[in-house]
């Protein structure tokens, strides 16, 4: 199930991790995206 991440600590961590992963490969700047993106999490369930 997907959800919008509302808790600021989790949202900031998600933006930071994605920024760190992709900023080295991306030719432009991702800083504005990092500061304003709306994080969405996908929570996976175990088993059927």
mmCIF entry with sequence, helices, sheets and N, C-alpha, C, O atoms, coordinates in Angstrom:
data_MODEL
# 
_entry.id   MODEL 
# 
_entity.id                         1 
_entity.type                       polymer 
_entity.pdbx_number_of_molecules   1 
# 
_entity_poly.entity_id                      1 
_entity_poly.type                           'polypeptide(L)' 
_entity_poly.nstd_linkage                   no 
_entity_poly.nstd_monomer                   no 
_entity_poly.pdbx_seq_one_letter_code       
;(UNK)(UNK)(UNK)(UNK)(UNK)(UNK)(UNK)(UNK)(UNK)(UNK)(UNK)(UNK)(UNK)(UNK)(UNK)(UNK)
(UNK)(UNK)(UNK)(UNK)(UNK)(UNK)(UNK)(UNK)(UNK)(UNK)(UNK)(UNK)(UNK)(UNK)(UNK)(UNK)
(UNK)(UNK)(UNK)(UNK)(UNK)(UNK)(UNK)(UNK)(UNK)(UNK)(UNK)(UNK)(UNK)(UNK)(UNK)(UNK)
;
_entity_poly.pdbx_seq_one_letter_code_can   XXXXXXXXXXXXXXXXXXXXXXXXXXXXXXXXXXXXXXXXXXXXXXXX 
_entity_poly.pdbx_strand_id                 A 
# 
loop_
_entity_poly_seq.entity_id 
_entity_poly_seq.num 
_entity_poly_seq.mon_id 
_entity_poly_seq.hetero 
1 1  UNK n 
1 2  UNK n 
1 3  UNK n 
1 4  UNK n 
1 5  UNK n 
1 6  UNK n 
1 7  UNK n 
1 8  UNK n 
1 9  UNK n 
1 10 UNK n 
1 11 UNK n 
1 12 UNK n 
1 13 UNK n 
1 14 UNK n 
1 15 UNK n 
1 16 UNK n 
1 17 UNK n 
1 18 UNK n 
1 19 UNK n 
1 20 UNK n 
1 21 UNK n 
1 22 UNK n 
1 23 UNK n 
1 24 UNK n 
1 25 UNK n 
1 26 UNK n 
1 27 UNK n 
1 28 UNK n 
1 29 UNK n 
1 30 UNK n 
1 31 UNK n 
1 32 UNK n 
1 33 UNK n 
1 34 UNK n 
1 35 UNK n 
1 36 UNK n 
1 37 UNK n 
1 38 UNK n 
1 39 UNK n 
1 40 UNK n 
1 41 UNK n 
1 42 UNK n 
1 43 UNK n 
1 44 UNK n 
1 45 UNK n 
1 46 UNK n 
1 47 UNK n 
1 48 UNK n 
# 
_struct_asym.id          A 
_struct_asym.entity_id   1 
# 
loop_
_struct_conf.conf_type_id 
_struct_conf.id 
_struct_conf.pdbx_PDB_helix_id 
_struct_conf.beg_label_comp_id 
_struct_conf.beg_label_asym_id 
_struct_conf.beg_label_seq_id 
_struct_conf.pdbx_beg_PDB_ins_code 
_struct_conf.end_label_comp_id 
_struct_conf.end_label_asym_id 
_struct_conf.end_label_seq_id 
_struct_conf.pdbx_end_PDB_ins_code 
_struct_conf.beg_auth_comp_id 
_struct_conf.beg_auth_asym_id 
_struct_conf.beg_auth_seq_id 
_struct_conf.end_auth_comp_id 
_struct_conf.end_auth_asym_id 
_struct_conf.end_auth_seq_id 
_struct_conf.pdbx_PDB_helix_class 
_struct_conf.details 
_struct_conf.pdbx_PDB_helix_length 
HELX_P HELX_P1 AA1 UNK A 8  ? UNK A 22 ? UNK A 8  UNK A 22 1 ? 15 
HELX_P HELX_P2 AA2 UNK A 31 ? UNK A 36 ? UNK A 31 UNK A 36 1 ? 6  
# 
_struct_conf_type.id          HELX_P 
_struct_conf_type.criteria    ? 
_struct_conf_type.reference   ? 
# 
_struct_sheet.id               AA1 
_struct_sheet.type             ? 
_struct_sheet.number_strands   2 
_struct_sheet.details          ? 
# 
_struct_sheet_order.sheet_id     AA1 
_struct_sheet_order.range_id_1   1 
_struct_sheet_order.range_id_2   2 
_struct_sheet_order.offset       ? 
_struct_sheet_order.sense        anti-parallel 
# 
loop_
_struct_sheet_range.sheet_id 
_struct_sheet_range.id 
_struct_sheet_range.beg_label_comp_id 
_struct_sheet_range.beg_label_asym_id 
_struct_sheet_range.beg_label_seq_id 
_struct_sheet_range.pdbx_beg_PDB_ins_code 
_struct_sheet_range.end_label_comp_id 
_struct_sheet_range.end_label_asym_id 
_struct_sheet_range.end_label_seq_id 
_struct_sheet_range.pdbx_end_PDB_ins_code 
_struct_sheet_range.beg_auth_comp_id 
_struct_sheet_range.beg_auth_asym_id 
_struct_sheet_range.beg_auth_seq_id 
_struct_sheet_range.end_auth_comp_id 
_struct_sheet_range.end_auth_asym_id 
_struct_sheet_range.end_auth_seq_id 
AA1 1 UNK A 2  ? UNK A 4  ? UNK A 2  UNK A 4  
AA1 2 UNK A 40 ? UNK A 42 ? UNK A 40 UNK A 42 
# 
loop_
_atom_site.group_PDB 
_atom_site.id 
_atom_site.type_symbol 
_atom_site.label_atom_id 
_atom_site.label_alt_id 
_atom_site.label_comp_id 
_atom_site.label_asym_id 
_atom_site.label_entity_id 
_atom_site.label_seq_id 
_atom_site.pdbx_PDB_ins_code 
_atom_site.Cartn_x 
_atom_site.Cartn_y 
_atom_site.Cartn_z 
_atom_site.occupancy 
_atom_site.B_iso_or_equiv 
_atom_site.pdbx_formal_charge 
_atom_site.auth_seq_id 
_atom_site.auth_comp_id 
_atom_site.auth_asym_id 
_atom_site.auth_atom_id 
_atom_site.pdbx_PDB_model_num 
ATOM 1   N N  . UNK A 1 1  ? 0.840  -1.166  0.000   1.00 0.00 ? 1  UNK A N  1 
ATOM 2   C CA . UNK A 1 1  ? 0.000  0.000   0.000   1.00 0.00 ? 1  UNK A CA 1 
ATOM 3   C C  . UNK A 1 1  ? 0.895  1.243   0.000   1.00 0.00 ? 1  UNK A C  1 
ATOM 4   O O  . UNK A 1 1  ? 1.898  1.288   0.713   1.00 0.00 ? 1  UNK A O  1 
ATOM 5   N N  . UNK A 1 2  ? 0.542  2.222   -0.778  1.00 0.00 ? 2  UNK A N  1 
ATOM 6   C CA . UNK A 1 2  ? 1.319  3.470   -0.858  1.00 0.00 ? 2  UNK A CA 1 
ATOM 7   C C  . UNK A 1 2  ? 0.704  4.518   0.061   1.00 0.00 ? 2  UNK A C  1 
ATOM 8   O O  . UNK A 1 2  ? -0.504 4.534   0.301   1.00 0.00 ? 2  UNK A O  1 
ATOM 9   N N  . UNK A 1 3  ? 1.566  5.389   0.565   1.00 0.00 ? 3  UNK A N  1 
ATOM 10  C CA . UNK A 1 3  ? 1.107  6.473   1.442   1.00 0.00 ? 3  UNK A CA 1 
ATOM 11  C C  . UNK A 1 3  ? 2.022  7.676   1.277   1.00 0.00 ? 3  UNK A C  1 
ATOM 12  O O  . UNK A 1 3  ? 3.207  7.530   0.978   1.00 0.00 ? 3  UNK A O  1 
ATOM 13  N N  . UNK A 1 4  ? 1.478  8.841   1.468   1.00 0.00 ? 4  UNK A N  1 
ATOM 14  C CA . UNK A 1 4  ? 2.280  10.063  1.490   1.00 0.00 ? 4  UNK A CA 1 
ATOM 15  C C  . UNK A 1 4  ? 2.976  10.125  2.843   1.00 0.00 ? 4  UNK A C  1 
ATOM 16  O O  . UNK A 1 4  ? 2.343  9.925   3.880   1.00 0.00 ? 4  UNK A O  1 
ATOM 17  N N  . UNK A 1 5  ? 4.258  10.397  2.836   1.00 0.00 ? 5  UNK A N  1 
ATOM 18  C CA . UNK A 1 5  ? 5.036  10.462  4.081   1.00 0.00 ? 5  UNK A CA 1 
ATOM 19  C C  . UNK A 1 5  ? 4.836  11.841  4.699   1.00 0.00 ? 5  UNK A C  1 
ATOM 20  O O  . UNK A 1 5  ? 5.263  12.852  4.141   1.00 0.00 ? 5  UNK A O  1 
ATOM 21  N N  . UNK A 1 6  ? 4.180  11.868  5.858   1.00 0.00 ? 6  UNK A N  1 
ATOM 22  C CA . UNK A 1 6  ? 3.870  13.138  6.508   1.00 0.00 ? 6  UNK A CA 1 
ATOM 23  C C  . UNK A 1 6  ? 4.826  13.483  7.645   1.00 0.00 ? 6  UNK A C  1 
ATOM 24  O O  . UNK A 1 6  ? 5.014  14.660  7.956   1.00 0.00 ? 6  UNK A O  1 
ATOM 25  N N  . UNK A 1 7  ? 5.426  12.482  8.266   1.00 0.00 ? 7  UNK A N  1 
ATOM 26  C CA . UNK A 1 7  ? 6.336  12.725  9.378   1.00 0.00 ? 7  UNK A CA 1 
ATOM 27  C C  . UNK A 1 7  ? 7.628  13.320  8.833   1.00 0.00 ? 7  UNK A C  1 
ATOM 28  O O  . UNK A 1 7  ? 8.274  12.714  7.978   1.00 0.00 ? 7  UNK A O  1 
ATOM 29  N N  . UNK A 1 8  ? 8.010  14.490  9.315   1.00 0.00 ? 8  UNK A N  1 
ATOM 30  C CA . UNK A 1 8  ? 9.124  15.238  8.728   1.00 0.00 ? 8  UNK A CA 1 
ATOM 31  C C  . UNK A 1 8  ? 10.457 14.498  8.790   1.00 0.00 ? 8  UNK A C  1 
ATOM 32  O O  . UNK A 1 8  ? 11.258 14.595  7.861   1.00 0.00 ? 8  UNK A O  1 
ATOM 33  N N  . UNK A 1 9  ? 10.704 13.765  9.867   1.00 0.00 ? 9  UNK A N  1 
ATOM 34  C CA . UNK A 1 9  ? 11.957 13.012  9.959   1.00 0.00 ? 9  UNK A CA 1 
ATOM 35  C C  . UNK A 1 9  ? 12.067 11.955  8.869   1.00 0.00 ? 9  UNK A C  1 
ATOM 36  O O  . UNK A 1 9  ? 13.106 11.825  8.223   1.00 0.00 ? 9  UNK A O  1 
ATOM 37  N N  . UNK A 1 10 ? 10.989 11.202  8.668   1.00 0.00 ? 10 UNK A N  1 
ATOM 38  C CA . UNK A 1 10 ? 10.979 10.166  7.624   1.00 0.00 ? 10 UNK A CA 1 
ATOM 39  C C  . UNK A 1 10 ? 11.025 10.793  6.237   1.00 0.00 ? 10 UNK A C  1 
ATOM 40  O O  . UNK A 1 10 ? 11.713 10.287  5.351   1.00 0.00 ? 10 UNK A O  1 
ATOM 41  N N  . UNK A 1 11 ? 10.301 11.888  6.041   1.00 0.00 ? 11 UNK A N  1 
ATOM 42  C CA . UNK A 1 11 ? 10.281 12.565  4.735   1.00 0.00 ? 11 UNK A CA 1 
ATOM 43  C C  . UNK A 1 11 ? 11.665 13.110  4.393   1.00 0.00 ? 11 UNK A C  1 
ATOM 44  O O  . UNK A 1 11 ? 12.138 12.945  3.269   1.00 0.00 ? 11 UNK A O  1 
ATOM 45  N N  . UNK A 1 12 ? 12.304 13.749  5.343   1.00 0.00 ? 12 UNK A N  1 
ATOM 46  C CA . UNK A 1 12 ? 13.643 14.294  5.113   1.00 0.00 ? 12 UNK A CA 1 
ATOM 47  C C  . UNK A 1 12 ? 14.658 13.210  4.809   1.00 0.00 ? 12 UNK A C  1 
ATOM 48  O O  . UNK A 1 12 ? 15.515 13.370  3.940   1.00 0.00 ? 12 UNK A O  1 
ATOM 49  N N  . UNK A 1 13 ? 14.554 12.110  5.528   1.00 0.00 ? 13 UNK A N  1 
ATOM 50  C CA . UNK A 1 13 ? 15.471 10.984  5.301   1.00 0.00 ? 13 UNK A CA 1 
ATOM 51  C C  . UNK A 1 13 ? 15.277 10.421  3.895   1.00 0.00 ? 13 UNK A C  1 
ATOM 52  O O  . UNK A 1 13 ? 16.252 10.133  3.201   1.00 0.00 ? 13 UNK A O  1 
ATOM 53  N N  . UNK A 1 14 ? 14.027 10.266  3.476   1.00 0.00 ? 14 UNK A N  1 
ATOM 54  C CA . UNK A 1 14 ? 13.752 9.734   2.131   1.00 0.00 ? 14 UNK A CA 1 
ATOM 55  C C  . UNK A 1 14 ? 14.301 10.665  1.055   1.00 0.00 ? 14 UNK A C  1 
ATOM 56  O O  . UNK A 1 14 ? 14.945 10.204  0.112   1.00 0.00 ? 14 UNK A O  1 
ATOM 57  N N  . UNK A 1 15 ? 14.054 11.970  1.184   1.00 0.00 ? 15 UNK A N  1 
ATOM 58  C CA . UNK A 1 15 ? 14.565 12.920  0.185   1.00 0.00 ? 15 UNK A CA 1 
ATOM 59  C C  . UNK A 1 15 ? 16.087 12.924  0.158   1.00 0.00 ? 15 UNK A C  1 
ATOM 60  O O  . UNK A 1 15 ? 16.694 12.953  -0.913  1.00 0.00 ? 15 UNK A O  1 
ATOM 61  N N  . UNK A 1 16 ? 16.701 12.894  1.334   1.00 0.00 ? 16 UNK A N  1 
ATOM 62  C CA . UNK A 1 16 ? 18.163 12.914  1.412   1.00 0.00 ? 16 UNK A CA 1 
ATOM 63  C C  . UNK A 1 16 ? 18.779 11.672  0.774   1.00 0.00 ? 16 UNK A C  1 
ATOM 64  O O  . UNK A 1 16 ? 19.750 11.776  0.024   1.00 0.00 ? 16 UNK A O  1 
ATOM 65  N N  . UNK A 1 17 ? 18.217 10.494  1.070   1.00 0.00 ? 17 UNK A N  1 
ATOM 66  C CA . UNK A 1 17 ? 18.761 9.258   0.510   1.00 0.00 ? 17 UNK A CA 1 
ATOM 67  C C  . UNK A 1 17 ? 18.652 9.225   -1.012  1.00 0.00 ? 17 UNK A C  1 
ATOM 68  O O  . UNK A 1 17 ? 19.593 8.815   -1.692  1.00 0.00 ? 17 UNK A O  1 
ATOM 69  N N  . UNK A 1 18 ? 17.523 9.647   -1.544  1.00 0.00 ? 18 UNK A N  1 
ATOM 70  C CA . UNK A 1 18 ? 17.378 9.675   -3.001  1.00 0.00 ? 18 UNK A CA 1 
ATOM 71  C C  . UNK A 1 18 ? 18.279 10.730  -3.633  1.00 0.00 ? 18 UNK A C  1 
ATOM 72  O O  . UNK A 1 18 ? 18.848 10.505  -4.701  1.00 0.00 ? 18 UNK A O  1 
ATOM 73  N N  . UNK A 1 19 ? 18.407 11.866  -2.982  1.00 0.00 ? 19 UNK A N  1 
ATOM 74  C CA . UNK A 1 19 ? 19.303 12.916  -3.486  1.00 0.00 ? 19 UNK A CA 1 
ATOM 75  C C  . UNK A 1 19 ? 20.746 12.389  -3.549  1.00 0.00 ? 19 UNK A C  1 
ATOM 76  O O  . UNK A 1 19 ? 21.432 12.554  -4.558  1.00 0.00 ? 19 UNK A O  1 
ATOM 77  N N  . UNK A 1 20 ? 21.189 11.757  -2.464  1.00 0.00 ? 20 UNK A N  1 
ATOM 78  C CA . UNK A 1 20 ? 22.553 11.241  -2.435  1.00 0.00 ? 20 UNK A CA 1 
ATOM 79  C C  . UNK A 1 20 ? 22.772 10.161  -3.496  1.00 0.00 ? 20 UNK A C  1 
ATOM 80  O O  . UNK A 1 20 ? 23.854 10.071  -4.076  1.00 0.00 ? 20 UNK A O  1 
ATOM 81  N N  . UNK A 1 21 ? 21.763 9.355   -3.747  1.00 0.00 ? 21 UNK A N  1 
ATOM 82  C CA . UNK A 1 21 ? 21.891 8.292   -4.736  1.00 0.00 ? 21 UNK A CA 1 
ATOM 83  C C  . UNK A 1 21 ? 21.981 8.841   -6.158  1.00 0.00 ? 21 UNK A C  1 
ATOM 84  O O  . UNK A 1 21 ? 22.805 8.371   -6.942  1.00 0.00 ? 21 UNK A O  1 
ATOM 85  N N  . UNK A 1 22 ? 21.152 9.823   -6.504  1.00 0.00 ? 22 UNK A N  1 
ATOM 86  C CA . UNK A 1 22 ? 21.041 10.254  -7.898  1.00 0.00 ? 22 UNK A CA 1 
ATOM 87  C C  . UNK A 1 22 ? 21.788 11.545  -8.242  1.00 0.00 ? 22 UNK A C  1 
ATOM 88  O O  . UNK A 1 22 ? 22.005 11.813  -9.424  1.00 0.00 ? 22 UNK A O  1 
ATOM 89  N N  . UNK A 1 23 ? 22.184 12.340  -7.273  1.00 0.00 ? 23 UNK A N  1 
ATOM 90  C CA . UNK A 1 23 ? 22.796 13.634  -7.594  1.00 0.00 ? 23 UNK A CA 1 
ATOM 91  C C  . UNK A 1 23 ? 24.129 13.497  -8.322  1.00 0.00 ? 23 UNK A C  1 
ATOM 92  O O  . UNK A 1 23 ? 24.486 14.372  -9.111  1.00 0.00 ? 23 UNK A O  1 
ATOM 93  N N  . UNK A 1 24 ? 24.865 12.433  -8.078  1.00 0.00 ? 24 UNK A N  1 
ATOM 94  C CA . UNK A 1 24 ? 26.165 12.257  -8.747  1.00 0.00 ? 24 UNK A CA 1 
ATOM 95  C C  . UNK A 1 24 ? 26.006 11.906  -10.221 1.00 0.00 ? 24 UNK A C  1 
ATOM 96  O O  . UNK A 1 24 ? 26.873 12.228  -11.033 1.00 0.00 ? 24 UNK A O  1 
ATOM 97  N N  . UNK A 1 25 ? 24.912 11.252  -10.567 1.00 0.00 ? 25 UNK A N  1 
ATOM 98  C CA . UNK A 1 25 ? 24.688 10.824  -11.957 1.00 0.00 ? 25 UNK A CA 1 
ATOM 99  C C  . UNK A 1 25 ? 23.911 11.837  -12.777 1.00 0.00 ? 25 UNK A C  1 
ATOM 100 O O  . UNK A 1 25 ? 23.976 11.824  -14.006 1.00 0.00 ? 25 UNK A O  1 
ATOM 101 N N  . UNK A 1 26 ? 23.179 12.711  -12.111 1.00 0.00 ? 26 UNK A N  1 
ATOM 102 C CA . UNK A 1 26 ? 22.309 13.661  -12.792 1.00 0.00 ? 26 UNK A CA 1 
ATOM 103 C C  . UNK A 1 26 ? 23.109 14.886  -13.200 1.00 0.00 ? 26 UNK A C  1 
ATOM 104 O O  . UNK A 1 26 ? 23.886 15.411  -12.402 1.00 0.00 ? 26 UNK A O  1 
ATOM 105 N N  . UNK A 1 27 ? 22.930 15.348  -14.428 1.00 0.00 ? 27 UNK A N  1 
ATOM 106 C CA . UNK A 1 27 ? 23.716 16.481  -14.926 1.00 0.00 ? 27 UNK A CA 1 
ATOM 107 C C  . UNK A 1 27 ? 23.295 17.821  -14.333 1.00 0.00 ? 27 UNK A C  1 
ATOM 108 O O  . UNK A 1 27 ? 24.124 18.721  -14.200 1.00 0.00 ? 27 UNK A O  1 
ATOM 109 N N  . UNK A 1 28 ? 22.037 17.968  -13.980 1.00 0.00 ? 28 UNK A N  1 
ATOM 110 C CA . UNK A 1 28 ? 21.544 19.227  -13.418 1.00 0.00 ? 28 UNK A CA 1 
ATOM 111 C C  . UNK A 1 28 ? 21.622 19.213  -11.900 1.00 0.00 ? 28 UNK A C  1 
ATOM 112 O O  . UNK A 1 28 ? 22.289 18.372  -11.299 1.00 0.00 ? 28 UNK A O  1 
ATOM 113 N N  . UNK A 1 29 ? 20.925 20.164  -11.299 1.00 0.00 ? 29 UNK A N  1 
ATOM 114 C CA . UNK A 1 29 ? 20.894 20.260  -9.850  1.00 0.00 ? 29 UNK A CA 1 
ATOM 115 C C  . UNK A 1 29 ? 19.600 19.641  -9.312  1.00 0.00 ? 29 UNK A C  1 
ATOM 116 O O  . UNK A 1 29 ? 18.514 19.917  -9.821  1.00 0.00 ? 29 UNK A O  1 
ATOM 117 N N  . UNK A 1 30 ? 19.723 18.822  -8.305  1.00 0.00 ? 30 UNK A N  1 
ATOM 118 C CA . UNK A 1 30 ? 18.554 18.220  -7.672  1.00 0.00 ? 30 UNK A CA 1 
ATOM 119 C C  . UNK A 1 30 ? 18.248 18.854  -6.320  1.00 0.00 ? 30 UNK A C  1 
ATOM 120 O O  . UNK A 1 30 ? 17.387 18.365  -5.588  1.00 0.00 ? 30 UNK A O  1 
ATOM 121 N N  . UNK A 1 31 ? 18.943 19.934  -5.983  1.00 0.00 ? 31 UNK A N  1 
ATOM 122 C CA . UNK A 1 31 ? 18.754 20.540  -4.664  1.00 0.00 ? 31 UNK A CA 1 
ATOM 123 C C  . UNK A 1 31 ? 17.343 21.067  -4.464  1.00 0.00 ? 31 UNK A C  1 
ATOM 124 O O  . UNK A 1 31 ? 16.772 20.888  -3.388  1.00 0.00 ? 31 UNK A O  1 
ATOM 125 N N  . UNK A 1 32 ? 16.770 21.708  -5.462  1.00 0.00 ? 32 UNK A N  1 
ATOM 126 C CA . UNK A 1 32 ? 15.401 22.211  -5.328  1.00 0.00 ? 32 UNK A CA 1 
ATOM 127 C C  . UNK A 1 32 ? 14.422 21.045  -5.164  1.00 0.00 ? 32 UNK A C  1 
ATOM 128 O O  . UNK A 1 32 ? 13.499 21.109  -4.352  1.00 0.00 ? 32 UNK A O  1 
ATOM 129 N N  . UNK A 1 33 ? 14.633 19.985  -5.940  1.00 0.00 ? 33 UNK A N  1 
ATOM 130 C CA . UNK A 1 33 ? 13.793 18.795  -5.806  1.00 0.00 ? 33 UNK A CA 1 
ATOM 131 C C  . UNK A 1 33 ? 13.921 18.210  -4.401  1.00 0.00 ? 33 UNK A C  1 
ATOM 132 O O  . UNK A 1 33 ? 12.920 17.860  -3.776  1.00 0.00 ? 33 UNK A O  1 
ATOM 133 N N  . UNK A 1 34 ? 15.161 18.105  -3.905  1.00 0.00 ? 34 UNK A N  1 
ATOM 134 C CA . UNK A 1 34 ? 15.405 17.544  -2.571  1.00 0.00 ? 34 UNK A CA 1 
ATOM 135 C C  . UNK A 1 34 ? 14.646 18.317  -1.502  1.00 0.00 ? 34 UNK A C  1 
ATOM 136 O O  . UNK A 1 34 ? 14.133 17.724  -0.553  1.00 0.00 ? 34 UNK A O  1 
ATOM 137 N N  . UNK A 1 35 ? 14.571 19.620  -1.647  1.00 0.00 ? 35 UNK A N  1 
ATOM 138 C CA . UNK A 1 35 ? 13.943 20.464  -0.636  1.00 0.00 ? 35 UNK A CA 1 
ATOM 139 C C  . UNK A 1 35 ? 12.427 20.539  -0.748  1.00 0.00 ? 35 UNK A C  1 
ATOM 140 O O  . UNK A 1 35 ? 11.768 20.963  0.201   1.00 0.00 ? 35 UNK A O  1 
ATOM 141 N N  . UNK A 1 36 ? 11.850 20.136  -1.894  1.00 0.00 ? 36 UNK A N  1 
ATOM 142 C CA . UNK A 1 36 ? 10.415 20.333  -2.077  1.00 0.00 ? 36 UNK A CA 1 
ATOM 143 C C  . UNK A 1 36 ? 9.636  19.080  -2.487  1.00 0.00 ? 36 UNK A C  1 
ATOM 144 O O  . UNK A 1 36 ? 8.414  19.143  -2.621  1.00 0.00 ? 36 UNK A O  1 
ATOM 145 N N  . UNK A 1 37 ? 10.298 17.965  -2.685  1.00 0.00 ? 37 UNK A N  1 
ATOM 146 C CA . UNK A 1 37 ? 9.620  16.753  -3.152  1.00 0.00 ? 37 UNK A CA 1 
ATOM 147 C C  . UNK A 1 37 ? 8.610  16.249  -2.124  1.00 0.00 ? 37 UNK A C  1 
ATOM 148 O O  . UNK A 1 37 ? 8.789  16.418  -0.918  1.00 0.00 ? 37 UNK A O  1 
ATOM 149 N N  . UNK A 1 38 ? 7.560  15.634  -2.621  1.00 0.00 ? 38 UNK A N  1 
ATOM 150 C CA . UNK A 1 38 ? 6.559  15.003  -1.765  1.00 0.00 ? 38 UNK A CA 1 
ATOM 151 C C  . UNK A 1 38 ? 6.862  13.508  -1.735  1.00 0.00 ? 38 UNK A C  1 
ATOM 152 O O  . UNK A 1 38 ? 6.555  12.802  -2.695  1.00 0.00 ? 38 UNK A O  1 
ATOM 153 N N  . UNK A 1 39 ? 7.456  13.013  -0.652  1.00 0.00 ? 39 UNK A N  1 
ATOM 154 C CA . UNK A 1 39 ? 7.814  11.603  -0.585  1.00 0.00 ? 39 UNK A CA 1 
ATOM 155 C C  . UNK A 1 39 ? 6.572  10.715  -0.460  1.00 0.00 ? 39 UNK A C  1 
ATOM 156 O O  . UNK A 1 39 ? 5.629  11.032  0.266   1.00 0.00 ? 39 UNK A O  1 
ATOM 157 N N  . UNK A 1 40 ? 6.599  9.614   -1.177  1.00 0.00 ? 40 UNK A N  1 
ATOM 158 C CA . UNK A 1 40 ? 5.567  8.606   -1.099  1.00 0.00 ? 40 UNK A CA 1 
ATOM 159 C C  . UNK A 1 40 ? 6.256  7.289   -0.760  1.00 0.00 ? 40 UNK A C  1 
ATOM 160 O O  . UNK A 1 40 ? 7.235  6.916   -1.406  1.00 0.00 ? 40 UNK A O  1 
ATOM 161 N N  . UNK A 1 41 ? 5.758  6.595   0.234   1.00 0.00 ? 41 UNK A N  1 
ATOM 162 C CA . UNK A 1 41 ? 6.327  5.309   0.650   1.00 0.00 ? 41 UNK A CA 1 
ATOM 163 C C  . UNK A 1 41 ? 5.425  4.183   0.197   1.00 0.00 ? 41 UNK A C  1 
ATOM 164 O O  . UNK A 1 41 ? 4.205  4.334   0.131   1.00 0.00 ? 41 UNK A O  1 
ATOM 165 N N  . UNK A 1 42 ? 6.030  3.064   -0.111  1.00 0.00 ? 42 UNK A N  1 
ATOM 166 C CA . UNK A 1 42 ? 5.282  1.851   -0.429  1.00 0.00 ? 42 UNK A CA 1 
ATOM 167 C C  . UNK A 1 42 ? 5.591  0.845   0.687   1.00 0.00 ? 42 UNK A C  1 
ATOM 168 O O  . UNK A 1 42 ? 6.716  0.361   0.814   1.00 0.00 ? 42 UNK A O  1 
ATOM 169 N N  . UNK A 1 43 ? 4.574  0.546   1.486   1.00 0.00 ? 43 UNK A N  1 
ATOM 170 C CA . UNK A 1 43 ? 4.731  -0.398  2.571   1.00 0.00 ? 43 UNK A CA 1 
ATOM 171 C C  . UNK A 1 43 ? 4.332  -1.789  2.081   1.00 0.00 ? 43 UNK A C  1 
ATOM 172 O O  . UNK A 1 43 ? 3.206  -1.993  1.626   1.00 0.00 ? 43 UNK A O  1 
ATOM 173 N N  . UNK A 1 44 ? 5.242  -2.728  2.176   1.00 0.00 ? 44 UNK A N  1 
ATOM 174 C CA . UNK A 1 44 ? 4.998  -4.083  1.685   1.00 0.00 ? 44 UNK A CA 1 
ATOM 175 C C  . UNK A 1 44 ? 4.555  -4.991  2.834   1.00 0.00 ? 44 UNK A C  1 
ATOM 176 O O  . UNK A 1 44 ? 5.050  -4.890  3.957   1.00 0.00 ? 44 UNK A O  1 
ATOM 177 N N  . UNK A 1 45 ? 3.633  -5.860  2.530   1.00 0.00 ? 45 UNK A N  1 
ATOM 178 C CA . UNK A 1 45 ? 3.172  -6.845  3.503   1.00 0.00 ? 45 UNK A CA 1 
ATOM 179 C C  . UNK A 1 45 ? 3.905  -8.154  3.269   1.00 0.00 ? 45 UNK A C  1 
ATOM 180 O O  . UNK A 1 45 ? 4.293  -8.467  2.144   1.00 0.00 ? 45 UNK A O  1 
ATOM 181 N N  . UNK A 1 46 ? 4.087  -8.901  4.318   1.00 0.00 ? 46 UNK A N  1 
ATOM 182 C CA . UNK A 1 46 ? 4.750  -10.193 4.198   1.00 0.00 ? 46 UNK A CA 1 
ATOM 183 C C  . UNK A 1 46 ? 3.718  -11.285 3.938   1.00 0.00 ? 46 UNK A C  1 
ATOM 184 O O  . UNK A 1 46 ? 2.672  -11.327 4.585   1.00 0.00 ? 46 UNK A O  1 
ATOM 185 N N  . UNK A 1 47 ? 4.016  -12.156 2.999   1.00 0.00 ? 47 UNK A N  1 
ATOM 186 C CA . UNK A 1 47 ? 3.158  -13.297 2.722   1.00 0.00 ? 47 UNK A CA 1 
ATOM 187 C C  . UNK A 1 47 ? 1.884  -12.948 1.962   1.00 0.00 ? 47 UNK A C  1 
ATOM 188 O O  . UNK A 1 47 ? 1.646  -11.787 1.630   1.00 0.00 ? 47 UNK A O  1 
ATOM 189 N N  . UNK A 1 48 ? 1.058  -13.977 1.686   1.00 0.00 ? 48 UNK A N  1 
ATOM 190 C CA . UNK A 1 48 ? -0.180 -13.766 0.918   1.00 0.00 ? 48 UNK A CA 1 
ATOM 191 C C  . UNK A 1 48 ? -1.304 -13.148 1.705   1.00 0.00 ? 48 UNK A C  1 
ATOM 192 O O  . UNK A 1 48 ? -2.387 -12.926 1.163   1.00 0.00 ? 48 UNK A O  1 
# 
